[in-house]
Amino acid sequence: MAGIATPLLVAAGGSLADHPLATIIAAVLCFAGLGLAVAWKTLEPKVVLALHDRGVVIHYSRTKQDDFVPFAHMADLYLYRTGQQTGLVNGLAFRRDAESPWVDVRDNLGDAFRLRGAIIEGQLRERGPLTLRALEAGEGVVFHMVSDDDRHARRQGKAGQGIKATAFYLSPLGVEFEGLTIPLHEIASVDEGTTSGSLRLLDERGQTLWGVHYLSLFSADLFIVLMRTLIESRHYGLGGVTSNKSY
């Protein structure tokens, strides 16, 4: 607007040829405005997240479409670190299942710290009871994890969204991998290493039956809650969890 108005005001109805400096300034302003418009459109957020009581609305700026992902349907939450920050989790990604794309919540998205906390809390509140009822019905709940090498690669920016994850099951039988099952009756407790970040399943003698880094396990908080619930149910004889491998 300034580029158009400047020569008109200077010329005052006369010829622009009599005011070469004003014409040059106007051209510079027009090109600057065009560059800013292109930059603004390029930097425009492609994804905008809106927190709701039951889930997160994903607004895609390019397509002008919205997608609502309920907390109850968030099968995987992936907490991770980026850069050289020590001990700080500055990224979270969530998805419905292994076939769905990840949606990232990084520190460049508004109040990302509060949003990440709300998503973790929402998954525990909404998906926790559903998965517990599935276990009580004898079904298995699918979890995913990545290797330590892949976790470090993600932190250093050397791995993208296509990072390979391995699936395993939490079931009334225990923790089941391909070709390996850790029976529930052998698991006495869940240990969270506060300094090392390790997450371990221990037997009654305190020996490690299985271990994984907290940040290598998707939906780690949900896994811990369900695992401790199963252990307490068995320990106190609450019952209600049976084996029925329908998965």
Secondary structure, 3 states (H helix, E strand, C coil): CHHHHHHHHHHCCCCHHHCHHHHHHHHHHHHHHHHHHHHHHHHCCCEEEEECCCEEEEEECCCCEEEEEEHHHCCEEEEECCCCCCCCCCEEEEECCCCCCCEEEECCCCCHHHHHHHHHHHHHHHHHHHHHHHHHCCCCEEEEECCHHHHHHHHCCCCCCCCCCEEEEEECCEEEECCEEEEHHHCCEEEECCCCCEEEEECCCCCEEEEEEHHHECCHHHHHHHHHHHHHHHHCCCCCCCCCCCC
